[in-house]
Amino acid sequence: MLESVTCLGAAFANQVRETKRKAAGDTKDQTTDRRRDIGPTGTAVRFVLGAFLVGIIVDGQLMTSGHLSPITWALGLIGFPASVLAWHFWRVRRHRARFSDASPLSFVLSLALPLALYFVGWYVPALWFTSDATLLFVGCSLVLAALRGSAGCEFLAFSNWLLRRSDQIACAVFTPIDDLEQRRSHP
């Protein structure tokens, strides 16, 4: 099953890459560059993991309570993306140039922030919904990053899409996959 999903993801990535390459214009503006930054493996891994994260939340909520929790979905699909968008918009207004951060701090934050948000609900029971909302946000961001071909941390997937940017923060999980894939395709 996983192999067929991976093959589908890779085929989809190749089709999107080919379509975009044919439709590419002459403009090379950094903020609107529409090329894919990841290859078929990075696309497939992001898509499968993102769909899995969203799927376990849907399954878990339906199995435990029989319905989806609106507060979880609002925070995961609106609250967290809006917070990242506000920060990203503020950052872009201060510095218009594209940014790409691969510092050690970026790697640490790409793991620490989602883990901190996930475990808040465990230590503060009144905020139980943040765990599921974090997985929804990360899962949906991964799916969007896979569909758009965005490299780097999935936290910026929504804001990059809405702001028509390709800014990147290194991701402890996906940056190594993307680097290996890039080295294999460009020896």
Wavefront OBJ file of the C-alpha trace (Angstrom):
o trace
v 0.000 0.000 0.000
v 2.758 2.420 0.988
v 4.665 1.693 -2.221
v 1.645 2.525 -4.375
v 1.087 5.791 -2.478
v 4.776 6.652 -2.835
v 4.659 5.877 -6.566
v 1.531 8.005 -6.921
v 3.238 10.858 -5.070
v 6.326 10.594 -7.258
v 4.242 10.439 -10.450
v 2.246 13.453 -9.306
v 5.435 15.391 -8.524
v 6.902 14.571 -11.929
v 3.699 15.609 -13.711
v 3.485 18.884 -11.797
v 7.172 19.597 -12.427
v 6.788 18.946 -16.167
v 3.632 21.047 -16.407
v 5.221 23.940 -14.557
v 8.401 23.726 -16.623
v 6.380 23.988 -19.830
v 4.286 26.850 -18.475
v 7.214 28.781 -16.961
v 7.513 32.360 -18.103
v 10.535 34.596 -18.481
v 10.092 36.369 -15.128
v 12.638 35.384 -12.520
v 11.336 37.386 -9.556
v 12.410 35.698 -6.300
v 9.022 36.226 -4.676
v 6.990 34.583 -7.431
v 9.328 31.821 -8.640
v 7.077 28.783 -9.152
v 9.661 26.031 -9.693
v 9.615 22.928 -7.518
v 12.287 22.921 -4.839
v 11.869 19.226 -4.004
v 12.002 16.048 -6.003
v 9.713 13.034 -6.134
v 10.983 11.466 -2.909
v 10.584 14.661 -0.877
v 7.135 15.168 -2.392
v 6.007 11.625 -1.639
v 7.326 11.645 1.933
v 5.682 14.990 2.704
v 2.379 13.951 1.135
v 2.200 10.541 2.844
v 3.246 11.883 6.261
v 0.881 14.864 6.019
v -2.067 12.694 4.999
v -1.199 10.258 7.796
v -1.143 13.025 10.443
v -4.491 14.433 9.329
v -5.908 10.922 9.076
v -4.966 9.949 12.625
v -6.611 13.087 13.980
v -9.832 12.453 12.035
v -9.835 8.794 13.057
v -8.980 9.535 16.682
v -11.653 12.198 17.093
v -14.338 10.123 15.401
v -13.444 7.026 17.416
v -13.332 8.757 20.809
v -16.179 11.276 20.615
v -18.031 10.430 17.416
v -17.489 13.906 15.949
v -14.725 16.310 14.946
v -13.773 18.926 17.522
v -14.339 22.414 16.040
v -11.812 24.119 18.330
v -9.077 21.727 17.220
v -9.799 22.299 13.553
v -10.123 26.078 13.954
v -6.794 26.338 15.752
v -5.004 23.898 13.438
v -6.335 25.276 10.154
v -6.863 28.944 11.015
v -5.145 29.925 14.296
v -1.674 28.495 13.768
v -1.482 29.432 10.064
v -2.682 32.964 10.871
v 0.018 33.325 13.541
v 2.738 32.196 11.149
v 1.302 34.429 8.401
v 1.348 37.453 10.721
v 4.984 36.814 11.643
v 5.949 36.133 8.001
v 4.156 39.264 6.775
v 5.894 41.326 9.453
v 9.259 39.848 8.486
v 8.695 40.489 4.770
v 7.682 44.104 5.429
v 10.965 44.664 7.269
v 13.162 42.767 4.773
v 11.708 42.190 1.295
v 14.522 39.935 0.119
v 13.933 36.188 0.094
v 15.336 34.455 3.139
v 16.680 30.961 3.561
v 17.957 29.995 7.001
v 19.840 26.727 7.464
v 21.443 27.594 10.788
v 21.577 25.139 13.698
v 18.992 27.283 15.495
v 16.630 26.812 12.569
v 16.995 23.033 12.812
v 16.368 23.083 16.571
v 13.323 25.336 16.243
v 11.833 23.140 13.506
v 11.639 20.345 16.074
v 11.175 22.289 19.308
v 8.203 24.438 18.263
v 5.883 21.650 17.111
v 6.900 19.460 20.055
v 6.243 22.286 22.510
v 2.839 22.986 20.949
v 2.009 19.281 20.913
v 2.885 18.699 24.574
v 1.102 21.811 25.912
v -2.133 19.842 26.046
v -0.467 17.099 28.054
v 0.767 19.451 30.794
v -2.155 21.882 30.767
v -5.263 19.689 30.425
v -7.499 22.689 29.679
v -5.545 23.113 26.418
v -6.000 19.481 25.311
v -6.916 20.598 21.791
v -3.462 22.019 21.000
v -2.008 18.534 20.491
v -4.476 17.625 17.755
v -4.352 21.156 16.303
v -0.563 20.936 16.022
v -0.771 17.652 14.127
v -3.471 19.099 11.846
v -1.404 22.191 11.122
v 1.755 20.203 10.431
v -0.129 17.577 8.389
v -1.961 20.091 6.206
v 1.225 22.134 5.793
v 3.089 19.023 4.655
v 0.410 18.208 2.084
v 0.468 21.804 0.798
v 4.289 21.785 0.679
v 4.168 18.513 -1.286
v 1.625 19.870 -3.763
v 3.557 23.113 -4.255
v 7.010 21.501 -4.216
v 8.203 23.678 -1.334
v 11.430 22.787 0.431
v 12.366 23.636 3.986
v 10.198 23.759 7.065
v 6.520 23.071 6.532
v 5.609 25.877 8.930
v 6.003 28.394 6.109
v 3.962 26.448 3.526
v 0.705 28.371 4.051
v 2.272 31.810 4.409
v 4.592 31.265 1.422
v 1.569 30.261 -0.644
v -0.543 33.237 0.448
v 2.301 35.758 0.185
v 3.577 34.216 -3.081
v 7.036 33.708 -1.632
v 9.546 30.891 -1.443
v 11.223 31.702 1.861
v 12.754 28.768 3.700
v 13.707 27.772 7.185
v 15.649 24.536 7.470
v 13.713 21.502 8.618
v 15.421 18.858 10.737
v 13.375 16.119 9.070
v 13.072 17.127 5.408
v 16.169 19.202 4.654
v 18.434 16.111 4.739
v 16.029 14.240 2.426
v 15.928 17.168 0.010
v 19.722 17.553 0.063
v 20.301 13.872 -0.658
v 17.774 13.927 -3.459
v 19.336 17.043 -4.960
v 22.831 15.509 -4.824
v 21.603 12.390 -6.610
v 19.967 14.405 -9.390
v 22.928 16.811 -9.838
v 26.162 14.797 -9.436
l 1 2 3 4 5 6 7 8 9 10 11 12 13 14 15 16 17 18 19 20 21 22 23 24 25 26 27 28 29 30 31 32 33 34 35 36 37 38 39 40 41 42 43 44 45 46 47 48 49 50 51 52 53 54 55 56 57 58 59 60 61 62 63 64 65 66 67 68 69 70 71 72 73 74 75 76 77 78 79 80 81 82 83 84 85 86 87 88 89 90 91 92 93 94 95 96 97 98 99 100 101 102 103 104 105 106 107 108 109 110 111 112 113 114 115 116 117 118 119 120 121 122 123 124 125 126 127 128 129 130 131 132 133 134 135 136 137 138 139 140 141 142 143 144 145 146 147 148 149 150 151 152 153 154 155 156 157 158 159 160 161 162 163 164 165 166 167 168 169 170 171 172 173 174 175 176 177 178 179 180 181 182 183 184 185 186 187
